[in-house]
Amino acid sequence: MSMRGIDTQVRKKRRRIFKEVANLAYTSENLKDDMEALPYKIVDYEESEYENIYRERAITRESIRLAMGLSLRPENLPVHVTQGLEESNIDEKYYEPPLMQVIPSACNACPENRYEVTDKCMGCVAHPCREVCPKGAISMKNGRSVIDQEKCIKCGKCKSVCPYDAISHQVRPCLANCGVNAIKSDKKGRAYIDPDICVSCGQCMVSCPFGAIADKSQIFQLIRAIQSGRKIIAQVAPAFVGQFGSNVTPDMLKEALKELGFFDVYETAIGADIGAITEAEHYAKEVATGEVPFLLTSCCPSWAMLAKKFFPETIDKISNALTPMVATAREIKKEHPDASVVFIGPCASKKLEASRRTVRSDVDFVITFEELAGMFEAKGIDLSKVSPDVPMNDATGAGRGYGVAGGVANAIEECIREYYPDVEVNIEHAESLAECKKMLMLAKAGKKNGCLIEGMACPGGCIAGAGTNIPIPQAMKEVAGFKASADKKIPDMEENKND
């Protein structure tokens, strides 16, 4: 069981911080002083969940900095909480890596991996735990089993044979949810993220029960951009459906975004449609003919980073189709060359994809659904009371399905069957970085030749991204409904040929 989708104190606190940072941008007359005062406004002396209110305020200060796009402060140097504020009080700013960061004062230094005997132990006569331990690490003391941590090799055999379920396996939630083992320990046993390994999926962030991991945000700079009177157009990722309340329709969200000051709103599924056509063509002309052994989809940046970092020999197999985010941004800028584009999505790693220098993304800002919820709250916009003006009707069912694991593969498969009926299709999809890694190992070993492989870093696909607001099964249902309501099932090949 994971705590995803539960409105925990950690999530409430994050949203409160986004709301307050947005509020600073909207209303502050004296930014420096107001930013200094925020931790005191957010952390109420009477109501703190922490034993130590000073620790909670220290954590809140760092969270506010990250939410304003600033970096964490070093722990042992006197750096002011507002340092860097002037450089950040602007209307455009790319993310500076690293994106995912552990706030040291918040980290609980959880045990990485240990087996412990709990007080459920009955001191039974059989003590199978002792019999199966390959290292003789278990002995009986005062009628109870005890594990010698020096000898224990963490094989878990004792746990599996205990008749009383008395042996507990403690793991770090952040590490358990990191599919690439990017989380290491510092000298004090606290977690830190190795930026050379991390692919910025954010699954550690949403699984830390202490809220000790956070990424940076651009909401502050985005609000400044809207205030500057520039023409700003939003594109919303396919996973957006239902993220702002089950009674808030896509059309209502579009209207609410216009109330926030966006000039117009597009579905990112437009770009997904373009991608589906392109990848179907690549498959039919390159993979099916044996020219390329297999093809990897390109939508999920963490999946693409995983392939590049750990399986460099697959780089040329990653589809060069533009990601839906980039393809949509280019379509928007074709129609509105003077506009800036904001991608609103479920995803943390899109923040880095937008600032990549190799393929210009044409995306000026990236914010998540969670961050957007904070902006709506700060502005006092109640989405359930918005009456829509213009329908959201840009894309086909195929593109709209991209938000759920398997949806990309399905869309491409439907396009291949329609436009290349004599091509035999082999489609695979992997979700979660651990599964993606297995899939890439099989592909590398030549076991997936002839396949089109969709990879998603988040288990469940984009609807499980680190920036989402609602439980995954509910999101899946909402996306399926919106996909089914599309006028067309798949995109036209001619309309969507890359120019």
N, C-alpha and C positions, 0 to 999 in steps of 0.2 A: 504494500500500500504506500502511496506517496501522499504528501500533503498538498499536492497540486490541486488548485480549484477550491481550496478551503480559504475563507477570508480570515487568515490568521492575523495576529498582531503585527507580524513582520510586514505583511502585505499592506495592512492599513497604514502603517508607518511610512512605507515607501510612497504610497499614494499621497499621503499628507505632505510629504516633502516635495513631490512634484507640484502639488497644488500651491504650496507656499512659495516655491521658486517662481512659478508662473505668476503668482500674485505680486511678487517683487517686480517682475517685468511690467506688469500691468499698472501697478499703483504707486511704486516707491518713489518718493521725492528725494530721499537721501539713501542711496543704495548701500553704501558702506555700513552706515549705522544700522540700517534695517537688516542687513545680512548678519551682522554681529548679534542682533537681538533674536534672530530666528530660533536658535537652539533653546532659548528660554521660553519662547512662545510655544514651541512644539512639545517640549518635555515639561509636563506639568509636575510640580513638586509633589502634589498630593496623589497623583494617579499613575506614577511610573510603574512599569511592569518589572523594572530591573531592581535588584537589591541596592544598586549603587547609582544614584541619580547622576553623579558626576561622570561616571563611565558612559551612561546613556547620552549625556550631552556631548561628550567627546566624540562618540560614534555619530551622533546627529550632525555635528560640525563637518565631519568628513563626508557624510552622505550628501549634505547640502553642496559641498564643493563639487563632488562628482556630478550632481544633478545640474550644476551650472556649467558643466563642461571643463571644470578645473581639475588639476591632478591632486592626488592625496598628498598630504604634507609629510615630510620625513618625521620619524618619531622622536629623534633626538636633536633636532635643530629648531631654534626659535623662528618659526615661520608664521606670519599672521594669517588668521582665518580668511581674510579678504585678499591675500596676496594673489596677484594675477587677475584680479577682478577687472581692472581697467582694460586689459587685453581681451577679456572675454565679454565685455559689455559692448558687443558689436552685433551687426546683423548678418554676419556669415562666418562660419568657423568649421573647419573640418575636425574630425575626431583625431586626437593624437593617441596612437597606441601607447601602452597596452590599454585595451578596452575594459577587460574584466579585471577587477582588482579586489584583493582581500583587504578589508579595513582591519589593521592589526588589533586595535583596541576592542573590536567586536568579536574576534575569533575566540572560540572557547577551547582551542587546542584539544579537540576531541581525539580519543585514541584512534590511530589509523586502522588497526586491525588486531584485535585481541580476543581470546576466548577466556571467559571468566565463569567460575562456578557461583551461582546466586544462592540466596537463602532458601530456594526451593529444594536444595539437595537433602535427601532423606537419609543419607549415609547407609545406603542399602548394602546387603551382604554380597550381592553379586558384583557390585561396582564394575559394570562392563566398561565404564569410561577408562578405568585403569588398565583393563585387559587389552583394549584396542589401541592404546597410545603407543605409536611406534618408537617414541623417544624416552619412554619411562618418565614423562613429565608430571604424571599425576600420582599423588600419594594421599593417604587418609590421615587427617589430623583432627583430633577431637570428634571423631565420628563423622567427619565431612570430607568430601574430595577437595583437594587444592591443586591448582595448576601452577607448576613452576614456570614462570614466564621466560626465564633464561633458556630452558630446554624446549619450550613449546615451538613447533614449526608451523602452527596455524593450519593444520590439515583439516580440522573440523570433525575428525572421526568420533571424538568423545561426544560432541553435541548430537551427532546423528544416532548414537545408541542409548543416550540417557532416557530411562523410562519416565522420568519426571519433568522433562524439558527444563532441567535445572541449569543448563550451561548456555550462557548468552554469548553471541558473537557480536562484538561491537565494531562497527566500521564508521569511518567518517562519511557523513552523508554527501559532502561535496565530492569526495574522491570516488565514492560508490557510483555517483552519477556522471563522472567524467569518463567518457569512452576512450580518452587518449592518455590517461595517467599524467595529466599536466600539473597535478597538485602535489607539491612537495612540502616538507616541514622546515621551519627555521629552527634556530637553536633553542627557542623556548617552546618548541612543539606546536607552534601555530602554523596554519596553512599559508602557503603563498603559491602563486600560479607562475609556472615557468612559461614565459611568453614565447619561447622558441617552439614549444610543443602545442600550446593552446590554440584552438581553432575558433575561439570566441562564440561557441554555441550558447553559452549562458545557462546550461543545465545545472552547473554547480550553484549558480546564483539563486535559482528558484528552489533548490533543495536544501539550502542552509537554514536550519531552524533558528539561527541567531541573527539572520539578516546581515551576515558579516561580509558578503560578497556583493559588489555593485558594479554597474557599468556607468559610463558617462552619458550625459544627455545633452541635447541641443535645444530643449524647449525654450530656454531663455533667449538664445540667439534668434530662434524662429519667430518668437513674439516681437523681438526688436525689428525683424525684417518686415513683419506684417505692419508694425507701427510706422515704418518708414514710408509706407504707401506704395511699396513695390507690388508688382502683379505676381501673386504667389498661387500656384496651382497644386492641389493635393492629388496624389494617386493612392488609392487604398488597396492593400493586398487582399487576395481572395479569402483569407482567413478572417476577415473583419466581421462577417455576418454574426449577429447575436452578441458581439463582444461588449455592447453598451446597453444591454438589457434585452430580454427576450421579446419585449413588445416594441423595440425600436427597429423599424424597418430600414433597409438600405437607403430608401428615399429620404427617410427622416434624418439619417446620419449625414447624408449629402447636404441637406438644408442646414443642419447644426454646424457643419464645417463652414458653410457660407456665412453663418452668423458669427463665427470666430474671425472672419476676415479673409477667408480664402476666395480667390476669384472664381475658381471652378474646381470640380472634383471628377476624377476619372477612375475607372476600375483598372487595377494592375493586370487583371485578367485579359485586357486587350493585348498586352505584351506576351502573356502566356499563350494566347492564340497564335501569335506570330511565331513564338518559339516552337509550339507543337508542330506547326507546318514545316518549319526549318528542320527540326530534328527528325521528323518523319522522312523528309527528303534525304537527309544524311544517311539514315538507316537504310533506306531503299537503295541508294546509289553506292554506298561505301561498305556497309556491314554485310548486307545481303549478297553483295557481289564478291565478298571475301577480301576486298581491298584493305579494309581495317578489321582487325579481329573482333573488337567490341566497341561500344560507344557509351560514354558516361554522360548523363544529363548534367546541365550546368546551373540549374536554378538555385540550389542551396549552397551558399558560399562556404559554409563550414565543411560540407562534403567535398567541395572542390579543393579547399585548403588541405583537407585530410589527404586527398589523393596527391596533391603537389608535395606536401611535406614528407609523407611516409611511403608513398609509392611513386617516386619521380618518373619511373618508366611509363606511367599511365598518362602523363601530362598531355601527350598528343592525342589521347583517346577521349579527353574531355571535350564535349561538344563546343564548338565555337559560336553556337547560337547565342545571341544576347540573352541575358537573364530577363525575365518578365519585367523586373523593375527598370532595367536600363532601356529595354525596347519601348516600354510605355513612356519613359521620360523623353526619348527621342521623338516619339509620335507627338507628344504634347508640345515639344519645342519646335516641331515643324509647323504646327498650327499657331503657336504663340512664341515667336523667337525672343520676345522681350520678357518672358516669364521666368521665375525661379520655380523649381519643382521640389516638392516635399513628398517623400515616400513614407506612408503611414502603415506600419506592419507589425507582425507578431515577433519580430526577429531582432536579436542583438547583432548577429554578424553582418547583417546588411549595412550596419553603420560603417563597418570597415570597407565593405564592397563599394560603397558610394565614394569613399575617399581614395580608392585605388588610383594609382597614377597611370597604370599600363593601358587599361581600356577606359577612356573617359566615360564616366557613368551618366553625365548630364543630370545627376541628382544633386541638389544643393543641400538638402537637409534630410535626415532620417529620424523619425520618432516612432515610438512604439504605441500600441493601443493603450497600454498602462499609462504612459506619459501623457497621451492625449486626454485620457480620463481626468488627469490632474488639471489640464488646461480648461476643460469644460467646467470642472468644479470651481476653479478660480474665477472664471467669467460668470459663474452662476447660471449656466445654460442647463436647463432640465430637458434631457433628450426626449423623455416620454411625452412632453407637451409641445414638441415641435410639429408644425404642420407643413408637410413637404410641398414643394412647388414643382420641381422637375424630377422625373423618374430617373433612376440609375439603371441604364440599360445599354451598356457598351459592349458586352462580351458574350461569347457562347458558353454553353454548359461545360465544354472541354476546358477552357481557360479557368472557369470558376472552380473547377475541381482541384486545381493545383494546391489548394490549402491543406488537403488531407493526404497522408501517406498513400502512395499508389496512384494518386490522381494524375500525376504528371505522366507516368507510364501509360495509364488508361487513355489519356488524351492523345498521346502520340500513337498508341496502338489503333485507336479509332480512325485517326487520320491516315495511317498506313493502309488499313483495310479498305478505306473509302477510295483513296487516290492511287494506291499501288496494290490492286487486289490480288495480283499473282505473287506478291512477295510473302514468304512465310515469316511470321513474326515470333521472335523469342524475347519476352520481356521479363526482367527481374526487378524487384524493388527491395531495398534494405532500409530499415529505419532504426535509429540509434547509432551512435558512432561505433560502438562495439560491433554491431552487425555489419555496418558499412565496411569496417576493417576486414572482417571475415570475407565479405563479398569481394573486396579488392584483392585479397590474397588468392582467392579462387581464380579471379580473372587473370592475375599475374601468372598463375600456374597453368594458364591455358584451358581452364575448366569452364569458362563462360564465353567461349568463342561464338560469334553469331548473335550475341545478346545486346539488347539495349538495356542499360542498368540505371535505374533511378535510385539516387541516394538521398536520404533525409537525416540530418543530424539529430533532430528531435523525435523521440518515440511518439508516433502518431502523426508526424508531419508538422507543417507550419502552425496548425491549430494548437500545438503543444509548445510553441516557441516561448522564449523567456519573457516576452513582452505582452503576453495575453492576459485576459481578465477573467475568463470563465472556465469551468471544468471541461476537460477534453471531450468526453462523450457528448456533452451538450453542444459543444462547438461543431462536432462532426455532423450532428443532426441538422444544425442550422445551415451549414455549408451545403449539405446534400439538398436541402429544400430550395436554396437559392439557385443551385446548379440546375435543378429540375425545372425551375421557373423560367430559364432562359428561352428566348424565342427560337434560337437555333442550337442544335446539339454540337456541331463542330464548325470550325472556321472554314471559309472559302479559301481554296488554295490560291486562286489568282489574286484575290484582294490582299492576301498576306505575304506574297512573295517579297523577300527582302529587296529593298530598292538598290 
